[in-house]
Amino acid sequence: MLSAFVTAFRTSDLRRKILFTLGLVALYRAGAALPSPGVDYKAVQECIDLVSGGDSAGIYQLINLFSGGALLQLSVFAIGIMPYITASIIVQLLTVVIPRFEELKKEGQAGQTKMTQYTRYLAIALAILQATGLVALAARGQLLQGCQQDILADTSIFGMIIIVLVMTAGAALVMWFGEQITERGVGNGMSLLIFAGIAARIPSEGKNILDSRGGLVFGVVCAAALAIIIAVVFVEQGQRRIPVQYAKRVVGRKMYGGSSTYLPLKVNQAGVIPVIFASSLLYLPNLVVQLTGSTNETDPSWWQEIIQTYLVDPTNPVYIAIYFGLIVFFAYFYVAITFNPEERADEMKKYGGFIPGYRPGKPTADHLGFVLSRITLPGSMYLGAVAVLPTVFLGSTGGAQSMVFGGAAVLIIVSVGLDTVKQIESQLMNRNYEGFLK
């Protein structure tokens, strides 16, 4: 494997792509540490140190994790890549609902370019909305509860608008970074930026566990994380290969077809999207309570008590059950949206392909749907287990707030790492070099 890395850097164009990717990732991490104008960086750091280990920033953990800690620091890249990720998911889901989007999807490259443009517009709108909410919470002292310092030097309307504009511009720049990495670098740019944000948090979060719980607990956490990574790699590589046979056909003086191949269906066909959906949905009620300013710590209402008891504490059995159920539901939902058995069956029929033992058309689509539903069940259970078990374990060791060692982070790190290595390996194989996986 090390020799393959050496070979990759000896190849001029591949070396250029890798260095280009690393350069943009470095710029992204530098912007994540650059404070926005009007933000008291020293006060922010003192507040983060004061409330670290508490529940005050619980509802922002997911976004803060993906931004590499930039969210709570109110940096230029505080919004990060999440608006674009959210916009991409929304546009993808709307393809099933809006006929215009479905037509664009079928138009090929031109339609895809148009949908990408719509995604960018929606991402900017979401970035403005998210930045406005973030700055409003910071101005009201609800971003880092328990900290009495003013983290905004200027709370006037003009000063807050400047911060919102800077954060929105930062989100647009991060979106451009991701697109440039995808087009001119190695790997998926958006995924690599999220990967960089999570990886940047690992040393500090590990040190927190080591300082607060001791070396024994830290060693157990590292061993458990390693076991989870091995299990995730094993399942992420698993797939059901459906054999496909192509009939021979004559075009002019040449004969095409007659080959045998297979249609790969991954066990985890939905990826990490169900975990993100479920986490965001569970954070929504508490976020609404804080945005509306209806939180009363001395005399909370009955519905506030329900939210605080069952939808905030990740170690609560009700929270775990709801979280697990939402992941299973969104796994089936997302797979049903992104994989259409009828379209796959029509594509195979168009090019003369068929599954042995099944007639082309509806019987093939029914078979694909049956197989997909069967493998989605263990895939969704696996996603739920990976997302829930680390949270339960960390809660029992006093590290429930460390989402870096949680299921979503592990899934993203492993999935993005495998995908990037595969892309580098495919480029090496195209140049007749030996790849990473022998």
Secondary structure, DSSP 8 states (H G I E B T S, - for coil): -HHHHHHHHHSHHHHHHHHHHHHHHHHHHHHHTSB-TTB-HHHHHHHHHHHTTSSTTGGGHHHHHHTTTTTTTTBTTSSTTHHHHHHHHHHHHHHHH-HHHHHHHHTTHHHHHHHHHHHHHHHHHHHHHHHHHHHHHHHTT-SSTT--S--BS--SHHHHHHHHHHHHHHHHHHHHHHHHHHHHSSS-HHHHHHHHHHHHHHHHHHHHHHHHHHHHHHHHHHHHHHHHHHHHHHHHT-EEEEEEEE--EEETTEEE---EEEEEEETTTTTTHHHHHHHHHHHHHHHHHHHHT---SSS--HHHHHHHHHSS-TTSHHHHHHHHHHHHHHHHHHHHHH--HHHHHHHHHHTTEE-TTS-TTHHHHHHHHHHHHHHHHHHHHHHHHHHHHHHHHHHHTT-TT-GGGSHHHHHHHHHHHHHHHHHHHHHHHHTT---S--
